[in-house]
Amino acid sequence: MDEMEFEDALKELETIVQKLDDRSIRLKDAIAAMERAQLLSELCQKQLQEAENRVRVLEQKDEVKTE
């Protein structure tokens, strides 16, 4: 799942949330959807953290160049 793109994971997460909000989903399916949503959420958080770290590195490089 780590290979999944952020945008794809977020879109799937949004779809799961819509299904859960609909409340017509069976309990067993709701639990499976919640488990999948948790994994997707963790993946998105990880990828966002990595992106933030890369931006910080780029900003630091830019500061060194302008000094």
Secondary structure, 3 states (H helix, E strand, C coil): CCCCCHHHHHHHHHHHHHHHHHCCCCHHHHHHHHHHHHHHHHHHHHHHHHHHHHHHHHHHHHHHHHC
